[in-house]
Amino acid sequence: MKDIKAIIHANGIDIRVSSSVEADYISLTDIAKKRDVENPRYIIQNWMRNRSTVSFLGLWEELNNPHFNRVEFEAFKNEAGDNGFVLTPQKWIEATNAIGIISKSGRYGGTYAHSDIAFEFASWISPEFKLYIIKDYQRLKTNESHQQALTWSVKREIAKTNYRIHTDAIKDNLLPPHLSKQEITFTYASEADLINKALFGITAKEWRQKNPDAKGNIRDAATIEQLIVLANLETMNAEFIREGLPQSDRLFRLNQIAIYQMNSFLTNTPKSIQELKKLQ
């Protein structure tokens, strides 16, 4: 799980959201502060000792977690509601292999839960408070969708910056007359992979083999810095082609340029690039 990604502002309470690729996890500790600012963990424990809560948590895990320990869950379910029954998040996670609730330590410590579970907890705290949380969570997701679309647009524009310069150099200097359409396509692909190899260290095909489930291609997955360097390499390669340098020499020189420019970004990232990265 990543560090804190965003904050939900719900009726005067700031609630942290920690995200993985698959889902958002919302801080139960912060939600519980609506009821008790000083001892939020006791509020969470009181909620978890209810039979209805244990049943809900168990059903969620059964639907989402193939490694859920149902035997331990049944034991908790049978004891739930008794006066002496106590269930903490840590105990639930360790006994059942639960993934819906996560206990974190450190700077962003506390108990977090999948948004499905967090909304259920919020409803137990206060139906009205749950509505405040949902409304601001929806705002958060809408903003994320807009930022992702903007980032994609910026990255594609960077990728296209010197594309025509590169392809024109290939057409004018590397494509002899009377080539077949397949041979022309291969030449363009070969030069594109020359750039990929110089910058990323692998070809597009090799990247796809290593990332079979990824969406898009190797350049779609690139950072903004990498795409800027890529555009620069296309310009340099176009000049090297016009100078008649063989491909092996061009690869070596382009790789040296890529290393230098990427190191420059790492040590002195311009403020404009930092702002763009915030949208990622």
ZABA-70065 format. One record per residue (C-alpha): x, y, z; residue number from 1; residue in three letters. Coordinates in Angstrom, 2 decimals. Example, Ala and Ser with C-alpha at 12.3 -4.5 7.8 and 13.67 -1.06 7.14 Angstrom:
REC        c1        c2        c3   gukol   torba
REC     12.30     -4.50      7.80       1     ALA
REC     13.67     -1.06      7.14       2     SER
This chain:
REC        c1        c2        c3   gukol   torba
REC      0.00      0.00      0.00       1     MET
REC      1.19      3.49     -0.80       2     LYS
REC      1.42      6.40      1.62       3     ASP
REC     -1.44      8.82      2.14       4     ILE
REC     -2.88      9.78     -1.21       5     LYS
REC     -5.58     12.21     -0.21       6     ALA
REC     -7.71     13.58      2.58       7     ILE
REC    -11.49     13.40      2.83       8     ILE
REC    -13.04     16.42      4.56       9     HIS
REC    -16.21     15.25      6.26      10     ALA
REC    -18.14     17.68      8.46      11     ASN
REC    -15.03     19.07     10.12      12     GLY
REC    -13.13     15.77     10.34      13     ILE
REC    -10.10     15.07      8.13      14     ASP
REC     -9.99     11.42      7.08      15     ILE
REC     -6.91      9.95      5.44      16     ARG
REC     -7.10      7.77      2.34      17     VAL
REC     -4.31      5.32      1.52      18     SER
REC     -4.38      3.71     -1.91      19     SER
REC     -3.10      0.65     -3.69      20     SER
REC     -3.51     -0.08     -7.39      21     VAL
REC     -6.61     -2.12     -6.65      22     GLU
REC     -8.51     -0.06     -4.11      23     ALA
REC     -8.72      2.82     -1.65      24     ASP
REC     -8.34      2.18      2.08      25     TYR
REC     -9.91      4.76      4.37      26     ILE
REC     -8.77      5.45      7.93      27     SER
REC    -11.18      3.95     10.48      28     LEU
REC     -9.10      5.68     13.15      29     THR
REC     -9.97      9.08     11.71      30     ASP
REC    -13.63      8.18     11.28      31     ILE
REC    -13.77      7.00     14.91      32     ALA
REC    -12.56     10.42     16.07      33     LYS
REC    -16.04     11.67     15.29      34     LYS
REC    -17.12      9.72     18.37      35     ARG
REC    -13.98      9.89     20.55      36     ASP
REC    -10.95     12.01     19.60      37     VAL
REC     -8.73     10.70     22.40      38     GLU
REC     -9.42      6.94     22.12      39     ASN
REC    -10.57      6.08     18.59      40     PRO
REC     -9.24      2.50     18.83      41     ARG
REC    -11.81      1.66     21.50      42     TYR
REC    -14.59      2.83     19.19      43     ILE
REC    -13.30      0.49     16.47      44     ILE
REC    -13.10     -2.42     18.91      45     GLN
REC    -16.65     -1.81     20.11      46     ASN
REC    -17.87     -1.92     16.52      47     TRP
REC    -15.96     -5.10     15.74      48     MET
REC    -17.36     -7.03     18.71      49     ARG
REC    -20.90     -6.85     17.28      50     ASN
REC    -22.24    -10.02     15.67      51     ARG
REC    -23.56     -8.07     12.66      52     SER
REC    -20.13     -6.50     12.13      53     THR
REC    -18.32     -9.83     12.26      54     VAL
REC    -20.83    -11.30      9.79      55     SER
REC    -20.36     -8.36      7.44      56     PHE
REC    -16.57     -8.54      7.61      57     LEU
REC    -16.64    -12.29      7.03      58     GLY
REC    -18.90    -11.99      4.00      59     LEU
REC    -16.71     -9.24      2.51      60     TRP
REC    -13.61    -11.42      2.89      61     GLU
REC    -15.35    -14.44      1.38      62     GLU
REC    -16.24    -12.38     -1.68      63     LEU
REC    -12.81    -10.77     -2.09      64     ASN
REC    -10.17    -12.90     -0.39      65     ASN
REC     -9.41    -16.45     -1.61      66     PRO
REC     -7.08    -17.01      1.38      67     HIS
REC     -9.64    -16.08      4.03      68     PHE
REC     -9.59    -18.42      7.03      69     ASN
REC    -13.25    -19.34      7.39      70     ARG
REC    -12.67    -21.66     10.35      71     VAL
REC    -11.37    -18.81     12.51      72     GLU
REC    -14.15    -16.58     11.21      73     PHE
REC    -16.81    -19.04     12.36      74     GLU
REC    -15.23    -19.11     15.82      75     ALA
REC    -15.39    -15.32     16.04      76     PHE
REC    -18.95    -15.32     14.73      77     LYS
REC    -20.08    -17.75     17.42      78     ASN
REC    -18.55    -15.63     20.19      79     GLU
REC    -19.58    -12.24     18.83      80     ALA
REC    -22.01    -10.32     20.99      81     GLY
REC    -21.05    -12.02     24.24      82     ASP
REC    -20.15     -9.69     27.10      83     ASN
REC    -16.59    -10.98     27.30      84     GLY
REC    -15.93    -10.99     23.55      85     PHE
REC    -13.18     -8.63     22.39      86     VAL
REC    -11.95     -8.32     18.81      87     LEU
REC     -9.20     -5.97     17.71      88     THR
REC     -8.19     -5.25     14.11      89     PRO
REC     -4.82     -6.94     14.66      90     GLN
REC     -6.45    -10.07     16.07      91     LYS
REC     -8.92    -10.25     13.17      92     TRP
REC     -6.17     -9.83     10.56      93     ILE
REC     -3.79    -12.36     12.09      94     GLU
REC     -6.42    -15.05     12.75      95     ALA
REC     -8.35    -14.89      9.47      96     THR
REC     -5.76    -13.60      6.95      97     ASN
REC     -8.11    -10.69      6.34      98     ALA
REC     -7.27     -8.11      3.67      99     ILE
REC    -10.23     -5.76      4.09     100     GLY
REC     -8.77     -4.20      7.24     101     ILE
REC     -5.13     -3.13      7.54     102     ILE
REC     -3.24     -1.97     10.60     103     SER
REC     -0.45      0.50      9.84     104     LYS
REC      2.32      1.90     12.00     105     SER
REC      4.56      4.91     11.58     106     GLY
REC      3.76      8.40     10.37     107     ARG
REC      0.43      7.44      8.81     108     TYR
REC     -0.40      4.80     11.40     109     GLY
REC     -3.79      3.59     12.46     110     GLY
REC     -6.47      1.20     11.25     111     THR
REC     -7.52      1.42      7.62     112     TYR
REC    -10.26     -0.46      5.80     113     ALA
REC    -11.40     -0.98      2.25     114     HIS
REC    -13.89      1.71      1.28     115     SER
REC    -16.75     -0.84      1.41     116     ASP
REC    -15.96     -1.57      5.05     117     ILE
REC    -15.14      2.02      5.96     118     ALA
REC    -18.57      3.19      4.79     119     PHE
REC    -20.21      0.48      6.89     120     GLU
REC    -18.26      1.63      9.94     121     PHE
REC    -19.17      5.25      9.24     122     ALA
REC    -22.83      4.28      9.10     123     SER
REC    -22.50      2.71     12.56     124     TRP
REC    -20.91      5.93     13.84     125     ILE
REC    -23.59      8.14     12.28     126     SER
REC    -25.69      7.81      9.10     127     PRO
REC    -25.38     11.56      8.55     128     GLU
REC    -21.60     11.43      8.98     129     PHE
REC    -21.43      8.58      6.48     130     LYS
REC    -23.16     10.78      3.91     131     LEU
REC    -20.59     13.56      4.42     132     TYR
REC    -17.80     11.02      3.89     133     ILE
REC    -19.36      9.58      0.73     134     ILE
REC    -19.95     13.01     -0.79     135     LYS
REC    -16.36     14.14     -0.33     136     ASP
REC    -15.04     10.74     -1.42     137     TYR
REC    -16.98     11.15     -4.66     138     GLN
REC    -15.40     14.57     -5.13     139     ARG
REC    -11.99     13.02     -4.59     140     LEU
REC    -12.57     10.32     -7.22     141     LYS
REC    -13.92     12.85     -9.73     142     THR
REC    -10.80     14.99     -9.29     143     ASN
REC     -8.57     11.95     -9.70     144     GLU
REC    -10.26     11.02    -12.98     145     SER
REC     -9.74     14.56    -14.30     146     HIS
REC     -6.08     14.62    -13.23     147     GLN
REC     -5.40     11.23    -14.80     148     GLN
REC     -6.93     12.37    -18.08     149     ALA
REC     -4.85     15.56    -17.99     150     LEU
REC     -1.66     13.67    -17.24     151     THR
REC     -2.32     11.26    -20.10     152     TRP
REC     -2.84     14.19    -22.46     153     SER
REC      0.38     15.91    -21.36     154     VAL
REC      2.41     12.73    -21.70     155     LYS
REC      1.05     12.01    -25.19     156     ARG
REC      1.84     15.53    -26.34     157     GLU
REC      5.41     15.20    -25.06     158     ILE
REC      5.75     11.86    -26.83     159     ALA
REC      4.64     13.43    -30.13     160     LYS
REC      6.94     16.46    -29.86     161     THR
REC      9.74     15.29    -32.19     162     ASN
REC      8.07     12.24    -33.70     163     TYR
REC      7.76     13.80    -37.18     164     ARG
REC     11.40     14.94    -37.18     165     ILE
REC     12.43     11.38    -36.40     166     HIS
REC     10.24      9.67    -38.97     167     THR
REC     11.19     12.16    -41.71     168     ASP
REC     14.87     11.44    -41.11     169     ALA
REC     14.19      7.71    -41.38     170     ILE
REC     12.19      8.17    -44.59     171     LYS
REC     14.77     10.42    -46.23     172     ASP
REC     17.89      8.50    -45.26     173     ASN
REC     17.12      4.89    -44.35     174     LEU
REC     14.33      3.88    -46.73     175     LEU
REC     15.56      3.00    -50.20     176     PRO
REC     13.00      3.03    -53.04     177     PRO
REC     10.77      0.06    -53.82     178     HIS
REC     10.62     -1.38    -50.31     179     LEU
REC      7.56     -3.41    -49.40     180     SER
REC      5.10     -2.08    -46.85     181     LYS
REC      6.29     -4.72    -44.40     182     GLN
REC      9.93     -3.72    -44.85     183     GLU
REC      9.07     -0.05    -44.30     184     ILE
REC      7.15     -0.87    -41.13     185     THR
REC     10.09     -2.95    -39.87     186     PHE
REC     12.53     -0.07    -40.45     187     THR
REC     10.41      2.40    -38.50     188     TYR
REC      9.91     -0.13    -35.69     189     ALA
REC     13.63     -0.87    -35.58     190     SER
REC     14.48      2.80    -35.11     191     GLU
REC     11.76      3.24    -32.48     192     ALA
REC     13.25      0.32    -30.58     193     ASP
REC     16.69      1.87    -30.91     194     LEU
REC     15.34      4.80    -28.86     195     ILE
REC     13.62      2.39    -26.43     196     ASN
REC     16.86      0.47    -25.95     197     LYS
REC     18.90      3.63    -25.39     198     ALA
REC     16.46      5.05    -22.82     199     LEU
REC     14.72      2.09    -21.16     200     PHE
REC     17.27     -0.66    -21.79     201     GLY
REC     14.73     -2.95    -23.47     202     ILE
REC     12.70     -3.13    -26.67     203     THR
REC      8.93     -2.74    -26.86     204     ALA
REC      8.53     -6.51    -27.32     205     LYS
REC     10.77     -7.29    -24.33     206     GLU
REC      8.80     -4.85    -22.18     207     TRP
REC      5.51     -6.47    -23.21     208     ARG
REC      6.86     -9.92    -22.32     209     GLN
REC      7.84     -8.65    -18.86     210     LYS
REC      4.54     -6.82    -18.36     211     ASN
REC      1.85     -9.02    -19.94     212     PRO
REC     -0.99     -7.52    -17.89     213     ASP
REC     -0.04     -3.87    -18.36     214     ALA
REC     -2.25     -1.50    -20.31     215     LYS
REC     -0.68      0.38    -23.19     216     GLY
REC      2.95      0.08    -24.26     217     ASN
REC      6.41      0.89    -22.95     218     ILE
REC      6.05      4.59    -23.70     219     ARG
REC      2.61      4.82    -22.10     220     ASP
REC      4.23      3.60    -18.88     221     ALA
REC      7.07      6.14    -19.04     222     ALA
REC      7.48      9.02    -16.62     223     THR
REC      7.26     12.62    -17.78     224     ILE
REC     11.06     12.95    -17.45     225     GLU
REC     11.58      9.86    -19.60     226     GLN
REC      9.24     11.17    -22.27     227     LEU
REC     11.08     14.49    -22.42     228     ILE
REC     14.40     12.66    -22.81     229     VAL
REC     12.78     10.39    -25.42     230     LEU
REC     11.75     13.42    -27.47     231     ALA
REC     15.31     14.75    -27.23     232     ASN
REC     16.73     11.39    -28.32     233     LEU
REC     14.48     11.35    -31.37     234     GLU
REC     15.94     14.69    -32.46     235     THR
REC     19.50     13.50    -31.86     236     MET
REC     18.88     10.24    -33.68     237     ASN
REC     17.48     12.13    -36.65     238     ALA
REC     20.72     14.12    -36.86     239     GLU
REC     22.86     11.01    -36.47     240     PHE
REC     20.92      9.33    -39.27     241     ILE
REC     21.53     12.30    -41.57     242     ARG
REC     25.23     12.14    -40.69     243     GLU
REC     25.26      8.50    -41.81     244     GLY
REC     26.24      6.97    -38.48     245     LEU
REC     25.64      3.21    -38.28     246     PRO
REC     22.93      2.03    -35.89     247     GLN
REC     25.36      0.49    -33.40     248     SER
REC     27.22      3.80    -33.02     249     ASP
REC     23.95      5.70    -32.70     250     ARG
REC     22.74      3.36    -29.96     251     LEU
REC     25.91      3.91    -27.94     252     PHE
REC     25.79      7.69    -28.25     253     ARG
REC     22.05      7.90    -27.57     254     LEU
REC     22.43      5.76    -24.45     255     ASN
REC     25.14      8.09    -23.13     256     GLN
REC     22.88     11.10    -23.78     257     ILE
REC     19.93      9.38    -22.08     258     ALA
REC     22.01      8.61    -18.99     259     ILE
REC     23.29     12.17    -18.76     260     TYR
REC     19.88     13.77    -19.20     261     GLN
REC     18.08     11.43    -16.79     262     MET
REC     20.75     12.06    -14.15     263     ASN
REC     20.26     15.77    -14.69     264     SER
REC     16.53     15.41    -14.06     265     PHE
REC     17.13     13.36    -10.91     266     LEU
REC     19.45     15.98     -9.41     267     THR
REC     17.68     19.12    -10.59     268     ASN
REC     14.05     18.59    -11.60     269     THR
REC     12.53     21.86    -12.94     270     PRO
REC      9.57     23.23    -10.99     271     LYS
REC      7.33     22.88    -14.05     272     SER
REC      8.04     19.14    -14.18     273     ILE
REC      7.37     18.82    -10.45     274     GLN
REC      3.95     20.37    -10.96     275     GLU
REC      3.14     17.96    -13.79     276     LEU
REC      4.21     14.99    -11.67     277     LYS
REC      1.72     15.97     -8.99     278     LYS
REC     -1.00     15.07    -11.48     279     LEU
REC      0.25     11.51    -11.85     280     GLN
